[in-house]
Amino acid sequence: METVKRHATPLGATAVLVLALGCYLNTLGHGFVNWDDGKLILENEHVRGLTLENLRHIWTQPIHETYLPLRATSYALDYSLWGGYDPMGFHLTNVVLHGVVSLLVFAIARRLTGSDAAALFSGVLFAVHPVCTEPVAWASGRKDLLSTALLLGAYLAYLGARGLPRTSAAEMPAGEGSAEPIGSVLTGISVGLFFFSGLAKAMVVTLPVFIVM
């Protein structure tokens, strides 16, 4: 029984990842769509490679009246990795990001509840939920995936910094009370991830609501 418990978390995380990736592998054979993919990717000369000039423009100027430099940088990275506008590469990045977000949902649920079953349910529900279809299958939906991954990463780091959920003094391992430096590092990571998530989508200002809840 103890062996089963020890392997439950990695097995659950693997199941969530496999489902998250498997649900959207069919998008790899699709092309771009004529709704924002044109102006944000295909007609955007500043995402054609990770050149210094492109990066300077991406990080100092808005693109089509929006300043989301992290999204544009990810497109430039795809362009460089896949040798141009190969839609499969752009879709693959979205699918991988969806897998990362699903794993973060699993990890946060595990952290908050201490239950592998609750974590598995939460991760699987998110991985297969149809609400994820648009941001994953649509190349221009990249901002949702990037911002959510960074936001959840920031929240998970915050939980770690605060030691949440808290354990009783009797349950706390020896030396746990001297973990302030680790908490400070995790706090810094949380703040950093939160900052960068805002460079992918402004909606991440909702993080304080997570913390209050």
Rosetta blueprint (number, residue, H / E / L):
1 M L
2 E H
3 T H
4 V H
5 K H
6 R H
7 H H
8 A H
9 T H
10 P H
11 L H
12 G H
13 A H
14 T H
15 A H
16 V H
17 L H
18 V H
19 L H
20 A H
21 L H
22 G H
23 C L
24 Y L
25 L H
26 N H
27 T H
28 L H
29 G H
30 H L
31 G L
32 F L
33 V L
34 N L
35 W L
36 D L
37 D H
38 G H
39 K H
40 L H
41 I H
42 L H
43 E L
44 N L
45 E H
46 H H
47 V H
48 R L
49 G L
50 L L
51 T L
52 L H
53 E H
54 N H
55 L H
56 R H
57 H H
58 I H
59 W H
60 T H
61 Q L
62 P L
63 I E
64 H L
65 E L
66 T E
67 Y L
68 L L
69 P H
70 L H
71 R H
72 A H
73 T H
74 S H
75 Y H
76 A H
77 L H
78 D H
79 Y H
80 S H
81 L H
82 W L
83 G L
84 G L
85 Y L
86 D L
87 P H
88 M H
89 G H
90 F H
91 H H
92 L H
93 T H
94 N H
95 V H
96 V H
97 L H
98 H H
99 G H
100 V H
101 V H
102 S H
103 L H
104 L H
105 V H
106 F H
107 A H
108 I H
109 A H
110 R H
111 R H
112 L H
113 T H
114 G L
115 S L
116 D H
117 A H
118 A H
119 A H
120 L H
121 F H
122 S H
123 G H
124 V H
125 L H
126 F H
127 A H
128 V H
129 H L
130 P H
131 V H
132 C H
133 T H
134 E H
135 P H
136 V H
137 A H
138 W L
139 A H
140 S H
141 G H
142 R H
143 K H
144 D H
145 L H
146 L H
147 S H
148 T H
149 A H
150 L H
151 L H
152 L H
153 G H
154 A H
155 Y H
156 L H
157 A H
158 Y H
159 L H
160 G H
161 A H
162 R H
163 G L
164 L L
165 P L
166 R L
167 T L
168 S L
169 A L
170 A L
171 E L
172 M L
173 P L
174 A L
175 G L
176 E H
177 G H
178 S H
179 A L
180 E H
181 P H
182 I H
183 G H
184 S H
185 V H
186 L H
187 T H
188 G H
189 I H
190 S H
191 V H
192 G H
193 L H
194 F H
195 F H
196 F H
197 S H
198 G L
199 L L
200 A L
201 K L
202 A H
203 M H
204 V H
205 V H
206 T H
207 L H
208 P H
209 V H
210 F H
211 I H
212 V H
213 M L
